[in-house]
Amino acid sequence: MGQVLRFPGGTRRDPAIERWLRERPGELAAIARRWFEVMRGCGDDVRELLHDGHPTACIGDAAFGYVNAFTAHVNVGFFRGAELDDPAGLLEGSGRFMRHVKLGPGRDVDAHALTALIEAAYADMQRRVKAGD
C-alpha cells in the first residue's frame, strides 16, 4: 500500500471550494459540483480543501479524490486511481498512481460507474488510513 498523500488543514465544508465552484463557467461548474458532492457524501470522515488550486476530498488528511475544471472539460481524479478496478474503462492517465475521468458538456458518462469509482477510491483510502499508511 503506502504512498498516501496527506494534506492537513481540511474541513468538513471549505468556503474556498464554494468560491471556486462559483468562479467556474456554468456547465463546467455544474459538472464539477455534481461529482464533488458525490465525494463529499461518501462519509462523515470526508474533509476537503483546495490543493494546487482545485477541490480535493480527503479522509482526515489523506487525499482520495479531486475535481478540476479546464477550458472545455472537468477532470474527476483519484490519487490512487491506477489501483482502482475500472470495469467500465472510464479512467485515463498513465502516471504511476493518479488517474482521472474526463467530463464535459455533451460528453456522455456512465454515472453509475463513475459513482462506483468514487466510492471505491474512498473505501480504498479508508483501508489505507486504518492500516497506518
N, C-alpha and C positions, 0 to 999 in steps of 0.2 A: 504494500500500500504506500504509505509515505507521501512526500511531496504535496502537502496541504498548504495552500496559500492562505495566510492569515492576515486579516485587515481589522485591527482593533478600532473601536470607536463607532461601531454600528449601533443603530437604534431601531426600535420597533417600527416607527414611521419617520423617515427623514424628510423634513420640509424641502431640503435641497433637491430631492428627487421629484417632488411635485413641481417645483420650479422648472427643472429640466424637462419634464413632460410637457409643461405648458409652452415651452420655448420651441418645441419641435413643430414642423409643419403638420397640418391637420391629419391626413391619413396615416402618416408615419407615427405621429404621437398616439393615435388610437391603437395602432398595431403594437407599439412598444408598451403602452399602458395595459392592454389586454394580457399580454404574456408576462409582464412583470407582476400583475395581480395574481396570476396563477402561482408564481414563485412565492409571493407574499402569503398566499393561502396554504402553503404546504404544511405549516405547523406553527405552534406558538413560540417555538425557539428561533424562528426566522428573524434575522436582523438585517438592516440594509444601510448602505452608504454609497456615496459616489466614489468610485475608484477609477482613476485615469479618465475622469470626466463622464462616466456612464453609470447608471443604476446597477448595483451589484447586490445580490442576495447571499446571505451567509447563514450558517448555523453557528450562533455565537459569533466568533470572529473567523470561522472557516468558510471561505467562499465556495459556493456551488454553482451559481448562475448569474447571468447579466443580460441586459438588453443594451443595444447601441443603435442609434439612428444615423444613417448616412444620407447622401443626397437623394437617392431613389429607393433605398431599402432599409430594413431593420434586421439586425442580427440578434438572434436569441442564442446565447452562448453558454457553454459549460466548461468550467475549469478543468474537469477530469473527463471531458467528453469522449476522448479516444478510448476509454474503457467502458463506455455505456453500450448496452445492447441496443441496436438500431434496426429492427426488422423492416421498417418502412423506408430505410435508406435516406433519411432526412439530413443527416449530419454531413457537413462539409468541413474541409480543412485537412492539413497534412502535418500539423505540429505534433510534437511528442505527446502532449497532454490535452490541449484545448481543441474543441470542435464547436461549430455553430450551425444554426439553421437560418438561411437567408429568406426573409419575407418581404413582401412589398405589395403595393396596390396592384390588383389584377393577377397576382400570383396565388394559385390555389395551394392550400396546405392541409394536410391531414391533421385536423385539430386534435383528434383523439390520440394520434401517435405523438404529436408534439407535447401534449399534456403528459403522456406516459414518460417521455424523455425527461421532462422537468421533474416529475415525481421520482423517477429513477435516480437522477442526479442528487436530489435531496436525500433520498434513502441511502445512497452510496456515501454521501458526506456524513450523514448521521453515524454510519458504521465506522467511518474513519475517525471521527471525533471520539466515539466511545472506545475505540481501540488505542487512542492516545497518539495518533499520527500527527 
